[in-house]
Amino acid sequence: MEKKIIILMNIISILFLIGCEKPETPSDEISKTVIDPIASEIVQQSPEQTPIVEERSVVPEQETTVAENKHNLIFPTLTYDGAYNGPLYGTSEQVGAVSMDSYFNLLNKNGINYFIGMFGIEGEPSVDRLTTDTNLGEVIDVVQKHPYRVIPFFNPGIGGEEVEKYLGEKLTGMYTKTLAASKNVVGTEFIRGLGEIETQEWSVRHNDAKVLQLVNLAKRNNINVMFHPVADKADDVQKIVKAYPETIFLIHLYREDLEDVKNKWITLLTENENLYFSMDAAHIIHIDGDVIYEFDSANKESSIQRFVSYYDSKEKNIVANAIKAYKPLVDAAPNKVMWGTEIGPEYAFDPQVFDRAVKASRLVIAGFNKEDQEAVGYKNALRVFGEGVTVDNSIKVLNTRSWSECSDTQMSDCDTNCKIPDSDLLTKEQETCYQNCLNEKQCKEVIEMDIG
């Protein structure tokens, strides 16, 4: 009897000890796999674990993106007390006024890692007439030298007011032919957007059917759109972004248009996932107007000195005004605001001007909440537009850097020889003839960009 009692007590003790051990439940396994980012993807695919997926949604997506970058982030060698001194991503970069070598020197020392370049590409580019200083050839050349840093957008290189007369089938045809021909040279993933489309210069509504032809072109080709709206047509922007939810739209504004209906712009940004805003240095440096453009003149040195003197005497005022103007947007939509320069005039690419423009921008970004500064500086843009493109290095581009600018006489001779009409619209044969004529003369045509 005693033996039976002892055996029974031992069995009870063993059962008690087993019952005290904590079983490894499915929820424990999930909590362990969440630590591993690869395993977490498996967890997210399992419908039973919906609560766990929701908990992980607070992890910012850009952290994963940054970790997978092909380009190693560079930090500025020019830093400033009290400023945001981290990486930058330029989202509204007007290129063409200076050589790309000079431009990248400015980018590197200022810590600008990537840029959306608004390149002037016209006509129907062909692999047999690419040159380093114009058109698609310029873009290919710079991407071959600086892979993963350039996000090419394009426009025909014709100013806003001048191009409005072609708005509709002609302008859409220009964009369509250029895009199709470019794809034949560089593939389908090279051109990433249309822009800048200078709708601020046009009399028609922003959502006019003729304008929407361009948006439809972007949609069909799965590329982005950058345009410049105005305050009294803000409602048109709402209609456009709602009608094209799968297309990414990037806008910037004159300061006056921002201030006139700021709450409306904030609402547009917060309510539309596909709309983003570029806060640009050219509009940051503003008191009675956009200083960089107001000081542009035929005398480059005079423009530089006027700007430097003005900026240095009013820096605190410029920065304070800009923080007041842009902080409400960032506070309301911290994941929708990006940064760019929008610098166009040639004199403004002098380091004395360009570096001050970036300095002002860094001081303004420092005026935002700490947790929003990197987002505005580069992470928002990197999340949305990604790193820059690459291109086949075997594509040959004729090096024309040492060539001088074509004189009026040289260009007139080529116009005559190729029977070029007094028009911006040329046939493919006329384009080929004209470019070959300039190449024979070993001179390069500099296309002036109308910036806004």
PAKOLRO-295586 format. One record per residue (C-alpha): z, y, x; residue in three letters. Coordinates in Angstrom, 3 decimals. Layout:
REM residues N
       up    north     east code
        Z        Y        X  ALA
...
This chain:
REM residues 452
       up    north     east code
    0.000    0.000    0.000  MET
    0.909    2.393    2.839  GLU
   -2.410    1.644    4.523  LYS
   -4.321    2.476    1.343  LYS
   -2.462    5.776    1.000  ILE
   -3.147    6.707    4.651  ILE
   -6.848    5.836    4.333  ILE
   -7.098    7.858    1.117  LEU
   -5.468   10.900    2.772  MET
   -7.857   10.683    5.743  ASN
  -10.843   10.635    3.425  ILE
   -9.517   13.692    1.569  ILE
   -8.980   15.526    4.887  SER
  -12.506   14.812    6.056  ILE
  -13.961   16.008    2.759  LEU
  -11.838   19.159    2.999  PHE
  -13.095   19.959    6.513  LEU
  -16.710   19.410    5.541  ILE
  -16.292   21.671    2.551  GLY
  -14.926   24.494    4.777  CYS
  -18.067   24.623    6.925  GLU
  -20.454   27.443    5.956  LYS
  -23.830   25.930    5.038  PRO
  -26.979   27.484    6.500  GLU
  -28.506   28.743    3.282  THR
  -32.060   29.990    2.835  PRO
  -30.766   33.567    2.730  SER
  -29.206   33.121    6.193  ASP
  -32.489   31.828    7.544  GLU
  -34.276   34.872    6.121  ILE
  -31.804   37.273    7.677  SER
  -32.454   35.666   11.059  LYS
  -36.244   35.743   10.801  THR
  -36.262   39.396    9.748  VAL
  -35.161   40.260   13.278  ILE
  -38.450   38.882   14.577  ASP
  -41.338   41.203   13.555  PRO
  -43.842   38.350   13.597  ILE
  -41.682   36.117   11.456  ALA
  -41.049   39.027    9.101  SER
  -44.733   39.008    8.200  GLU
  -44.298   35.408    7.023  ILE
  -41.276   36.440    4.973  VAL
  -43.257   39.230    3.344  GLN
  -45.913   36.752    2.237  GLN
  -43.345   34.622    0.352  SER
  -42.923   35.736   -3.273  PRO
  -39.389   34.349   -3.391  GLU
  -38.247   36.892   -0.778  GLN
  -39.262   40.098   -2.572  THR
  -35.788   41.677   -2.166  PRO
  -35.938   41.156    1.614  ILE
  -39.403   42.761    1.801  VAL
  -38.139   45.802   -0.060  GLU
  -35.234   46.164    2.358  GLU
  -37.638   46.132    5.333  ARG
  -39.888   48.828    3.884  SER
  -37.671   51.469    5.470  VAL
  -38.972   50.480    8.920  VAL
  -41.622   53.109    9.786  PRO
  -45.085   51.615   10.118  GLU
  -45.958   53.865   13.030  GLN
  -43.490   52.071   15.303  GLU
  -45.630   48.911   15.112  THR
  -48.803   50.963   15.551  THR
  -47.506   52.752   18.648  VAL
  -46.438   49.444   20.226  ALA
  -49.961   48.074   19.863  GLU
  -51.791   51.110   21.258  ASN
  -54.516   50.564   23.831  LYS
  -53.961   54.083   25.194  HIS
  -50.702   54.694   27.046  ASN
  -49.141   57.869   25.711  LEU
  -49.154   60.820   28.072  ILE
  -46.495   63.502   28.014  PHE
  -47.058   67.179   28.814  PRO
  -46.561   68.559   32.278  THR
  -46.161   71.950   30.580  LEU
  -42.807   71.946   28.790  THR
  -40.726   74.734   27.296  TYR
  -37.051   75.349   26.592  ASP
  -36.224   74.928   22.931  GLY
  -39.606   73.371   22.119  ALA
  -40.827   69.979   20.964  TYR
  -42.054   68.499   24.249  ASN
  -43.394   65.154   23.059  GLY
  -46.937   63.800   22.647  PRO
  -49.508   65.567   20.469  LEU
  -52.516   64.432   18.426  TYR
  -55.042   67.170   17.616  GLY
  -56.504   66.832   14.132  THR
  -58.825   69.850   13.961  SER
  -60.562   70.249   17.292  GLU
  -63.666   72.404   17.550  GLN
  -65.611   71.196   20.563  VAL
  -68.666   72.463   22.375  GLY
  -67.599   75.843   23.761  ALA
  -66.616   74.403   27.168  VAL
  -67.423   71.280   29.143  SER
  -65.600   68.102   28.213  MET
  -64.225   67.807   31.746  ASP
  -62.548   71.207   31.417  SER
  -61.401   70.358   27.909  TYR
  -59.694   67.135   28.978  PHE
  -57.891   68.978   31.767  ASN
  -56.371   71.173   29.055  LEU
  -55.567   68.194   26.842  LEU
  -53.881   66.202   29.600  ASN
  -51.512   68.834   30.916  LYS
  -50.560   69.771   27.354  ASN
  -49.858   66.164   26.378  GLY
  -52.608   65.985   23.728  ILE
  -53.348   62.269   23.654  ASN
  -55.938   62.018   20.911  TYR
  -58.164   64.419   19.034  PHE
  -60.362   64.459   15.970  ILE
  -63.417   66.250   17.307  GLY
  -65.690   68.199   14.962  MET
  -68.939   67.514   16.805  PHE
  -72.240   69.166   15.998  GLY
  -74.723   66.287   15.652  ILE
  -78.091   67.063   14.116  GLU
  -81.352   65.318   13.419  GLY
  -81.863   61.627   14.098  GLU
  -80.378   60.712   17.482  PRO
  -82.243   58.080   19.440  SER
  -81.129   55.922   22.348  VAL
  -84.046   57.176   24.476  ASP
  -83.119   60.892   24.321  ARG
  -79.361   61.122   24.769  LEU
  -78.039   63.899   26.998  THR
  -74.498   64.619   28.170  THR
  -74.281   68.167   26.812  ASP
  -75.659   67.969   23.304  THR
  -75.637   66.002   20.102  ASN
  -74.634   62.336   19.959  LEU
  -75.133   61.945   23.697  GLY
  -72.238   64.301   24.394  GLU
  -69.930   62.237   22.184  VAL
  -71.004   58.932   23.746  ILE
  -70.524   60.327   27.251  ASP
  -66.990   61.547   26.604  VAL
  -65.949   58.323   24.846  VAL
  -67.296   56.241   27.740  GLN
  -65.078   58.273   30.065  LYS
  -62.058   58.483   27.751  HIS
  -61.897   55.402   25.524  PRO
  -59.356   55.336   22.671  TYR
  -58.788   59.109   22.745  ARG
  -61.636   60.606   20.682  VAL
  -62.035   60.289   16.896  ILE
  -65.547   61.638   16.196  PRO
  -66.260   63.574   12.985  PHE
  -69.583   65.346   12.669  PHE
  -71.493   68.106   10.927  ASN
  -75.037   69.440   11.441  PRO
  -73.810   72.274   13.669  GLY
  -74.873   74.937   11.164  ILE
  -72.353   77.559   10.020  GLY
  -70.788   77.537    6.560  GLY
  -72.622   80.503    5.020  GLU
  -75.938   79.570    6.587  GLU
  -75.800   75.944    5.531  VAL
  -75.034   76.677    1.866  GLU
  -78.733   77.283    1.165  LYS
  -79.324   73.596    1.928  TYR
  -76.423   72.390   -0.230  LEU
  -77.480   69.447   -2.356  GLY
  -80.225   66.974   -1.581  GLU
  -81.348   68.689    1.644  LYS
  -77.899   68.931    3.221  LEU
  -76.919   65.459    2.058  THR
  -80.211   64.199    3.473  GLY
  -79.420   65.815    6.832  MET
  -76.019   64.131    6.982  TYR
  -77.432   60.812    5.779  THR
  -80.240   60.658    8.334  LYS
  -77.963   61.678   11.210  THR
  -75.311   59.142   10.251  LEU
  -77.813   56.317    9.839  ALA
  -79.552   57.093   13.139  ALA
  -76.214   57.385   14.949  SER
  -75.157   53.984   13.647  LYS
  -78.335   52.497   15.092  ASN
  -77.264   53.781   18.511  VAL
  -73.475   53.295   18.538  VAL
  -72.656   50.932   15.682  GLY
  -70.863   51.376   12.392  THR
  -67.316   52.128   13.623  GLU
  -68.041   55.081   15.916  PHE
  -68.418   58.054   13.560  ILE
  -65.109   58.288   11.685  ARG
  -65.628   61.260    9.409  GLY
  -67.653   64.150    8.016  LEU
  -66.442   67.605    8.959  GLY
  -65.498   70.196    9.222  GLU
  -67.230   70.928    5.898  ILE
  -66.756   74.681    5.594  GLU
  -66.379   74.887    1.835  THR
  -64.382   78.113    2.202  GLN
  -67.703   79.860    2.861  GLU
  -69.502   78.508   -0.205  TRP
  -69.779   80.202   -3.575  SER
  -69.817   76.947   -5.546  VAL
  -66.695   75.131   -6.690  ARG
  -65.235   72.668   -4.209  HIS
  -65.949   69.824   -6.630  ASN
  -69.478   70.919   -7.477  ASP
  -71.839   67.962   -7.853  ALA
  -73.765   69.089   -4.773  LYS
  -70.581   69.020   -2.684  VAL
  -69.590   65.643   -4.090  LEU
  -72.838   64.212   -2.741  GLN
  -71.252   64.511    0.711  LEU
  -68.031   62.899   -0.476  VAL
  -70.032   60.030   -1.954  ASN
  -71.781   59.603    1.392  LEU
  -68.397   59.342    3.114  ALA
  -67.171   56.875    0.510  LYS
  -70.231   54.622    0.885  ARG
  -69.768   54.550    4.648  ASN
  -65.983   54.156    4.541  ASN
  -65.318   57.275    6.605  ILE
  -63.030   60.286    6.191  ASN
  -63.667   63.860    5.039  VAL
  -62.324   67.067    6.570  MET
  -62.898   70.306    4.636  PHE
  -61.515   73.824    4.316  HIS
  -60.492   74.820    0.772  PRO
  -59.313   78.181   -0.563  VAL
  -56.414   79.100   -2.823  ALA
  -58.326   79.942   -5.997  ASP
  -60.065   76.548   -5.893  LYS
  -56.961   74.438   -5.243  ALA
  -57.357   72.721   -8.613  ASP
  -60.758   71.477   -7.422  ASP
  -59.029   69.725   -4.518  VAL
  -56.803   67.873   -6.961  GLN
  -59.855   66.682   -8.903  LYS
  -61.621   65.499   -5.744  ILE
  -58.757   63.510   -4.256  VAL
  -57.992   61.911   -7.639  LYS
  -61.632   60.922   -8.115  ALA
  -61.867   59.315   -4.655  TYR
  -58.515   57.561   -4.097  PRO
  -59.875   55.280   -1.353  GLU
  -61.195   58.160    0.767  THR
  -58.915   60.000    3.194  ILE
  -59.154   63.809    2.969  PHE
  -57.900   66.165    5.671  LEU
  -57.665   69.893    4.941  ILE
  -56.525   73.048    6.663  HIS
  -56.090   76.565    5.326  LEU
  -56.102   80.202    6.260  TYR
  -52.541   81.481    6.137  ARG
  -53.345   83.722    3.190  GLU
  -54.602   80.752    1.177  ASP
  -51.501   78.785    2.109  LEU
  -49.123   81.525    0.988  GLU
  -50.944   82.380   -2.246  ASP
  -50.316   79.006   -3.895  VAL
  -47.973   77.201   -1.483  LYS
  -46.174   75.259   -4.214  ASN
  -49.495   73.960   -5.467  LYS
  -50.464   72.698   -2.000  TRP
  -47.064   71.022   -1.709  ILE
  -47.584   69.298   -5.039  THR
  -51.035   68.120   -3.977  LEU
  -49.653   66.638   -0.767  LEU
  -46.698   64.910   -2.391  THR
  -48.645   63.478   -5.326  GLU
  -51.788   62.240   -3.541  ASN
  -51.555   59.482   -0.957  GLU
  -55.030   60.221    0.404  ASN
  -54.576   63.944    1.164  LEU
  -53.317   65.279    4.519  TYR
  -52.825   68.739    5.995  PHE
  -53.562   70.003    9.503  SER
  -51.300   72.823   10.695  MET
  -53.420   74.488   13.354  ASP
  -52.569   76.676   16.335  ALA
  -55.297   79.162   15.430  ALA
  -53.520   79.772   12.119  HIS
  -50.007   79.542   13.591  ILE
  -50.716   82.538   15.856  ILE
  -50.962   84.917   12.960  HIS
  -49.416   88.238   12.046  ILE
  -51.964   90.415   10.274  ASP
  -54.713   87.865   10.831  GLY
  -55.680   84.897   13.012  ASP
  -55.234   86.507   16.415  VAL
  -57.383   84.070   18.403  ILE
  -60.456   84.888   16.316  TYR
  -59.729   88.603   16.015  GLU
  -59.701   89.005   19.801  PHE
  -62.998   87.175   20.347  ASP
  -65.628   89.421   21.937  SER
  -68.628   89.436   24.234  ALA
  -66.285   90.345   27.112  ASN
  -64.438   87.112   27.849  LYS
  -61.980   88.577   30.351  GLU
  -61.091   91.406   28.016  SER
  -60.432   88.946   25.201  SER
  -58.167   86.868   27.441  ILE
  -56.107   89.824   28.583  GLN
  -55.776   91.274   25.085  ARG
  -54.596   87.945   23.722  PHE
  -52.106   87.319   26.541  VAL
  -50.598   90.783   26.211  SER
  -50.348   90.520   22.428  TYR
  -48.911   87.014   22.404  TYR
  -46.320   87.637   25.109  ASP
  -45.009   90.709   23.317  SER
  -44.825   89.052   19.902  LYS
  -44.118   85.369   20.573  GLU
  -40.743   85.276   18.778  LYS
  -42.163   86.992   15.729  ASN
  -45.224   84.713   15.656  ILE
  -43.094   81.561   15.896  VAL
  -40.536   82.680   13.306  ALA
  -43.246   83.599   10.811  ASN
  -45.037   80.284   11.306  ALA
  -41.861   78.224   10.829  ILE
  -41.209   80.106    7.606  LYS
  -44.772   79.430    6.465  ALA
  -45.064   75.725    7.314  TYR
  -41.536   74.309    7.098  LYS
  -41.614   74.039    3.277  PRO
  -44.676   71.768    3.552  LEU
  -43.038   69.596    6.196  VAL
  -39.745   69.387    4.328  ASP
  -41.511   68.328    1.133  ALA
  -44.120   66.016    2.682  ALA
  -43.039   65.130    6.232  PRO
  -45.462   62.195    6.421  ASN
  -48.492   64.276    5.353  LYS
  -48.510   67.217    7.788  VAL
  -50.295   66.960   11.148  MET
  -51.099   69.321   13.994  TRP
  -54.310   70.619   15.561  GLY
  -55.602   73.657   17.446  THR
  -58.703   74.812   15.487  GLU
  -59.576   76.800   18.610  ILE
  -63.251   77.747   18.695  GLY
  -64.064   80.890   20.726  PRO
  -65.019   80.206   24.326  GLU
  -62.454   82.610   25.781  TYR
  -59.660   80.701   24.013  ALA
  -60.292   77.623   26.171  PHE
  -59.140   79.573   29.196  ASP
  -55.778   78.031   30.208  PRO
  -54.002   81.370   29.764  GLN
  -54.928   81.320   26.072  VAL
  -55.063   77.613   25.269  PHE
  -51.713   76.843   26.890  ASP
  -50.014   79.659   24.985  ARG
  -51.492   78.381   21.728  ALA
  -49.994   74.959   22.386  VAL
  -46.693   76.532   23.439  LYS
  -46.471   78.418   20.150  ALA
  -47.208   75.184   18.293  SER
  -44.479   73.307   20.155  ARG
  -41.957   76.035   19.395  LEU
  -42.906   75.920   15.711  VAL
  -42.620   72.125   15.540  ILE
  -39.141   72.453   17.070  ALA
  -38.219   74.548   14.041  GLY
  -38.664   71.533   11.757  PHE
  -36.006   68.906   11.120  ASN
  -35.485   66.732   14.200  LYS
  -36.608   63.565   12.433  GLU
  -39.921   65.205   11.428  ASP
  -41.011   66.609   14.792  GLN
  -42.703   63.528   16.255  GLU
  -44.283   62.803   12.885  ALA
  -45.993   66.193   12.815  VAL
  -46.721   66.152   16.538  GLY
  -48.577   62.849   16.614  TYR
  -47.196   59.935   14.611  LYS
  -48.601   60.895   11.208  ASN
  -52.100   61.281   12.594  ALA
  -51.853   58.106   14.643  LEU
  -50.728   56.168   11.580  ARG
  -53.538   57.493    9.375  VAL
  -56.503   57.930   11.738  PHE
  -55.508   55.569   14.520  GLY
  -56.513   55.694   18.137  GLU
  -59.883   56.890   19.303  GLY
  -63.097   54.879   19.351  VAL
  -64.840   52.972   22.118  THR
  -68.534   52.549   22.843  VAL
  -70.795   50.250   24.832  ASP
  -70.831   51.484   28.421  ASN
  -74.365   50.188   28.874  SER
  -75.759   52.975   26.659  ILE
  -77.513   55.371   29.034  LYS
  -76.968   59.115   28.669  VAL
  -79.014   61.556   30.750  LEU
  -76.706   63.685   32.886  ASN
  -77.603   67.340   32.216  THR
  -74.342   68.951   33.350  ARG
  -75.887   70.702   36.318  SER
  -78.716   72.159   34.243  TRP
  -78.607   75.800   33.282  SER
  -78.758   77.064   29.746  GLU
  -82.268   77.406   28.394  CYS
  -83.627   80.915   28.288  SER
  -85.166   82.360   25.146  ASP
  -88.568   82.064   26.815  THR
  -88.095   78.376   27.608  GLN
  -86.984   77.563   24.066  MET
  -89.826   79.640   22.619  SER
  -92.339   77.717   24.735  ASP
  -90.993   74.416   23.404  CYS
  -91.052   75.764   19.839  ASP
  -94.730   76.594   20.259  THR
  -95.679   73.361   22.015  ASN
  -93.933   71.223   19.393  CYS
  -94.969   73.372   16.409  LYS
  -91.364   73.965   15.414  ILE
  -91.060   75.854   12.101  PRO
  -88.671   78.736   11.548  ASP
  -86.209   76.366    9.898  SER
  -83.194   74.199   10.646  ASP
  -84.997   71.172    9.199  LEU
  -87.208   69.329   11.681  LEU
  -89.063   66.045   11.475  THR
  -88.037   63.241   13.808  LYS
  -91.247   63.760   15.765  GLU
  -90.539   67.496   16.184  GLN
  -86.979   66.743   17.348  GLU
  -88.230   64.241   19.932  THR
  -90.936   66.596   21.172  CYS
  -88.520   69.537   21.437  TYR
  -85.836   67.597   23.295  GLN
  -88.349   66.097   25.701  ASN
  -89.774   69.565   26.341  CYS
  -86.329   70.946   27.255  LEU
  -85.662   67.928   29.460  ASN
  -88.899   68.569   31.343  GLU
  -87.776   72.143   31.927  LYS
  -84.344   70.790   32.992  GLN
  -82.434   73.194   30.820  CYS
  -80.003   72.632   27.972  LYS
  -79.752   74.326   24.615  GLU
  -76.262   75.499   23.711  VAL
  -75.658   75.302   19.970  ILE
  -73.221   77.931   18.722  GLU
  -70.674   76.593   16.269  MET
  -69.488   78.688   13.345  ASP
  -65.780   77.955   13.171  ILE
  -63.330   78.593   10.364  GLY
